[in-house]
Amino acid sequence: MILMLIVLFFSALLCLYRIQQGPTIPDRAVGVDIMGTIFVNITALTAIFYNLPYLMDLAIIIALFSFIGTLALSKYLEKRSLDD
């Protein structure tokens, strides 16, 4: 458990570097999307380790919001409306 959290922590640091340095907006968007995935993984690992089933529901909700946010950002970057 601890080893997995350490790997996720260093992955999050690399994603923060990508978000900060860029060089383009899509690169930053990918970094934010991966940060959402890392956060979902940390929530799921915590749910499994502490045997808290409601955290698994929270992880699913976070994943759905992250997916919807990624879709909205990609539509915005393509300069298309959200109802296409």
PyMOL CGO cylinders between C-alpha atoms (Angstrom):
from pymol import cmd
from pymol.cgo import CYLINDER

trace = [
    CYLINDER, 0.00, 0.00, 0.00, 2.71, 2.46, 1.00, 0.3, 1, 1, 1, 1, 1, 1,
    CYLINDER, 2.71, 2.46, 1.00, 4.78, 1.67, -2.09, 0.3, 1, 1, 1, 1, 1, 1,
    CYLINDER, 4.78, 1.67, -2.09, 1.78, 2.32, -4.35, 0.3, 1, 1, 1, 1, 1, 1,
    CYLINDER, 1.78, 2.32, -4.35, 1.11, 5.65, -2.67, 0.3, 1, 1, 1, 1, 1, 1,
    CYLINDER, 1.11, 5.65, -2.67, 4.76, 6.66, -3.07, 0.3, 1, 1, 1, 1, 1, 1,
    CYLINDER, 4.76, 6.66, -3.07, 4.63, 5.83, -6.79, 0.3, 1, 1, 1, 1, 1, 1,
    CYLINDER, 4.63, 5.83, -6.79, 1.40, 7.82, -7.17, 0.3, 1, 1, 1, 1, 1, 1,
    CYLINDER, 1.40, 7.82, -7.17, 2.96, 10.73, -5.27, 0.3, 1, 1, 1, 1, 1, 1,
    CYLINDER, 2.96, 10.73, -5.27, 5.95, 10.91, -7.62, 0.3, 1, 1, 1, 1, 1, 1,
    CYLINDER, 5.95, 10.91, -7.62, 3.63, 10.56, -10.60, 0.3, 1, 1, 1, 1, 1, 1,
    CYLINDER, 3.63, 10.56, -10.60, 1.64, 13.51, -9.28, 0.3, 1, 1, 1, 1, 1, 1,
    CYLINDER, 1.64, 13.51, -9.28, 4.83, 15.55, -8.98, 0.3, 1, 1, 1, 1, 1, 1,
    CYLINDER, 4.83, 15.55, -8.98, 5.68, 14.80, -12.61, 0.3, 1, 1, 1, 1, 1, 1,
    CYLINDER, 5.68, 14.80, -12.61, 2.16, 15.80, -13.65, 0.3, 1, 1, 1, 1, 1, 1,
    CYLINDER, 2.16, 15.80, -13.65, 2.47, 19.06, -11.71, 0.3, 1, 1, 1, 1, 1, 1,
    CYLINDER, 2.47, 19.06, -11.71, 5.69, 19.75, -13.59, 0.3, 1, 1, 1, 1, 1, 1,
    CYLINDER, 5.69, 19.75, -13.59, 3.89, 19.12, -16.91, 0.3, 1, 1, 1, 1, 1, 1,
    CYLINDER, 3.89, 19.12, -16.91, 1.01, 21.38, -15.87, 0.3, 1, 1, 1, 1, 1, 1,
    CYLINDER, 1.01, 21.38, -15.87, 3.37, 24.18, -14.89, 0.3, 1, 1, 1, 1, 1, 1,
    CYLINDER, 3.37, 24.18, -14.89, 5.84, 23.97, -17.80, 0.3, 1, 1, 1, 1, 1, 1,
    CYLINDER, 5.84, 23.97, -17.80, 3.42, 23.32, -20.63, 0.3, 1, 1, 1, 1, 1, 1,
    CYLINDER, 3.42, 23.32, -20.63, 4.55, 24.19, -23.43, 0.3, 1, 1, 1, 1, 1, 1,
    CYLINDER, 4.55, 24.19, -23.43, 1.06, 24.10, -24.94, 0.3, 1, 1, 1, 1, 1, 1,
    CYLINDER, 1.06, 24.10, -24.94, -2.46, 24.16, -23.53, 0.3, 1, 1, 1, 1, 1, 1,
    CYLINDER, -2.46, 24.16, -23.53, -3.22, 20.55, -24.60, 0.3, 1, 1, 1, 1, 1, 1,
    CYLINDER, -3.22, 20.55, -24.60, -0.10, 19.39, -22.71, 0.3, 1, 1, 1, 1, 1, 1,
    CYLINDER, -0.10, 19.39, -22.71, -1.41, 21.09, -19.60, 0.3, 1, 1, 1, 1, 1, 1,
    CYLINDER, -1.41, 21.09, -19.60, -4.86, 19.57, -20.15, 0.3, 1, 1, 1, 1, 1, 1,
    CYLINDER, -4.86, 19.57, -20.15, -3.35, 16.09, -20.30, 0.3, 1, 1, 1, 1, 1, 1,
    CYLINDER, -3.35, 16.09, -20.30, -1.49, 16.80, -17.06, 0.3, 1, 1, 1, 1, 1, 1,
    CYLINDER, -1.49, 16.80, -17.06, -4.70, 17.87, -15.32, 0.3, 1, 1, 1, 1, 1, 1,
    CYLINDER, -4.70, 17.87, -15.32, -6.50, 14.78, -16.63, 0.3, 1, 1, 1, 1, 1, 1,
    CYLINDER, -6.50, 14.78, -16.63, -3.79, 12.48, -15.34, 0.3, 1, 1, 1, 1, 1, 1,
    CYLINDER, -3.79, 12.48, -15.34, -3.86, 14.29, -11.97, 0.3, 1, 1, 1, 1, 1, 1,
    CYLINDER, -3.86, 14.29, -11.97, -7.57, 13.47, -11.78, 0.3, 1, 1, 1, 1, 1, 1,
    CYLINDER, -7.57, 13.47, -11.78, -6.80, 9.83, -12.50, 0.3, 1, 1, 1, 1, 1, 1,
    CYLINDER, -6.80, 9.83, -12.50, -4.11, 9.78, -9.81, 0.3, 1, 1, 1, 1, 1, 1,
    CYLINDER, -4.11, 9.78, -9.81, -6.55, 11.30, -7.32, 0.3, 1, 1, 1, 1, 1, 1,
    CYLINDER, -6.55, 11.30, -7.32, -9.12, 8.61, -8.17, 0.3, 1, 1, 1, 1, 1, 1,
    CYLINDER, -9.12, 8.61, -8.17, -6.46, 5.94, -7.63, 0.3, 1, 1, 1, 1, 1, 1,
    CYLINDER, -6.46, 5.94, -7.63, -5.47, 7.36, -4.25, 0.3, 1, 1, 1, 1, 1, 1,
    CYLINDER, -5.47, 7.36, -4.25, -9.12, 7.47, -3.19, 0.3, 1, 1, 1, 1, 1, 1,
    CYLINDER, -9.12, 7.47, -3.19, -9.69, 3.88, -4.31, 0.3, 1, 1, 1, 1, 1, 1,
    CYLINDER, -9.69, 3.88, -4.31, -6.55, 2.64, -2.54, 0.3, 1, 1, 1, 1, 1, 1,
    CYLINDER, -6.55, 2.64, -2.54, -7.66, 4.38, 0.65, 0.3, 1, 1, 1, 1, 1, 1,
    CYLINDER, -7.66, 4.38, 0.65, -11.10, 2.79, 0.34, 0.3, 1, 1, 1, 1, 1, 1,
    CYLINDER, -11.10, 2.79, 0.34, -9.58, -0.66, -0.02, 0.3, 1, 1, 1, 1, 1, 1,
    CYLINDER, -9.58, -0.66, -0.02, -6.97, -0.24, 2.72, 0.3, 1, 1, 1, 1, 1, 1,
    CYLINDER, -6.97, -0.24, 2.72, -9.36, 1.16, 5.35, 0.3, 1, 1, 1, 1, 1, 1,
    CYLINDER, -9.36, 1.16, 5.35, -12.38, -0.88, 4.17, 0.3, 1, 1, 1, 1, 1, 1,
    CYLINDER, -12.38, -0.88, 4.17, -14.55, 2.19, 3.54, 0.3, 1, 1, 1, 1, 1, 1,
    CYLINDER, -14.55, 2.19, 3.54, -16.97, 1.38, 0.71, 0.3, 1, 1, 1, 1, 1, 1,
    CYLINDER, -16.97, 1.38, 0.71, -18.36, 4.92, 0.43, 0.3, 1, 1, 1, 1, 1, 1,
    CYLINDER, -18.36, 4.92, 0.43, -14.95, 6.12, -0.73, 0.3, 1, 1, 1, 1, 1, 1,
    CYLINDER, -14.95, 6.12, -0.73, -15.25, 3.83, -3.74, 0.3, 1, 1, 1, 1, 1, 1,
    CYLINDER, -15.25, 3.83, -3.74, -18.47, 5.66, -4.66, 0.3, 1, 1, 1, 1, 1, 1,
    CYLINDER, -18.47, 5.66, -4.66, -16.61, 8.94, -4.27, 0.3, 1, 1, 1, 1, 1, 1,
    CYLINDER, -16.61, 8.94, -4.27, -13.84, 7.68, -6.56, 0.3, 1, 1, 1, 1, 1, 1,
    CYLINDER, -13.84, 7.68, -6.56, -16.40, 6.82, -9.24, 0.3, 1, 1, 1, 1, 1, 1,
    CYLINDER, -16.40, 6.82, -9.24, -18.00, 10.26, -8.97, 0.3, 1, 1, 1, 1, 1, 1,
    CYLINDER, -18.00, 10.26, -8.97, -14.60, 11.97, -9.21, 0.3, 1, 1, 1, 1, 1, 1,
    CYLINDER, -14.60, 11.97, -9.21, -13.76, 9.89, -12.29, 0.3, 1, 1, 1, 1, 1, 1,
    CYLINDER, -13.76, 9.89, -12.29, -17.03, 10.90, -13.96, 0.3, 1, 1, 1, 1, 1, 1,
    CYLINDER, -17.03, 10.90, -13.96, -16.46, 14.59, -13.24, 0.3, 1, 1, 1, 1, 1, 1,
    CYLINDER, -16.46, 14.59, -13.24, -12.91, 14.33, -14.52, 0.3, 1, 1, 1, 1, 1, 1,
    CYLINDER, -12.91, 14.33, -14.52, -14.14, 12.71, -17.74, 0.3, 1, 1, 1, 1, 1, 1,
    CYLINDER, -14.14, 12.71, -17.74, -16.81, 15.36, -18.27, 0.3, 1, 1, 1, 1, 1, 1,
    CYLINDER, -16.81, 15.36, -18.27, -14.29, 18.13, -17.58, 0.3, 1, 1, 1, 1, 1, 1,
    CYLINDER, -14.29, 18.13, -17.58, -11.87, 16.64, -20.10, 0.3, 1, 1, 1, 1, 1, 1,
    CYLINDER, -11.87, 16.64, -20.10, -14.60, 16.49, -22.73, 0.3, 1, 1, 1, 1, 1, 1,
    CYLINDER, -14.60, 16.49, -22.73, -15.60, 20.10, -22.08, 0.3, 1, 1, 1, 1, 1, 1,
    CYLINDER, -15.60, 20.10, -22.08, -11.99, 21.27, -22.27, 0.3, 1, 1, 1, 1, 1, 1,
    CYLINDER, -11.99, 21.27, -22.27, -11.38, 19.43, -25.53, 0.3, 1, 1, 1, 1, 1, 1,
    CYLINDER, -11.38, 19.43, -25.53, -14.52, 20.96, -27.05, 0.3, 1, 1, 1, 1, 1, 1,
    CYLINDER, -14.52, 20.96, -27.05, -13.36, 24.40, -25.90, 0.3, 1, 1, 1, 1, 1, 1,
    CYLINDER, -13.36, 24.40, -25.90, -9.89, 23.89, -27.40, 0.3, 1, 1, 1, 1, 1, 1,
    CYLINDER, -9.89, 23.89, -27.40, -11.46, 22.86, -30.71, 0.3, 1, 1, 1, 1, 1, 1,
    CYLINDER, -11.46, 22.86, -30.71, -13.65, 25.99, -30.52, 0.3, 1, 1, 1, 1, 1, 1,
    CYLINDER, -13.65, 25.99, -30.52, -16.83, 23.95, -30.87, 0.3, 1, 1, 1, 1, 1, 1,
    CYLINDER, -16.83, 23.95, -30.87, -20.01, 24.33, -28.86, 0.3, 1, 1, 1, 1, 1, 1,
    CYLINDER, -20.01, 24.33, -28.86, -20.72, 21.92, -26.02, 0.3, 1, 1, 1, 1, 1, 1,
    CYLINDER, -20.72, 21.92, -26.02, -23.92, 20.60, -27.61, 0.3, 1, 1, 1, 1, 1, 1,
    CYLINDER, -23.92, 20.60, -27.61, -22.24, 19.11, -30.72, 0.3, 1, 1, 1, 1, 1, 1,
]
cmd.load_cgo(trace, "trace")
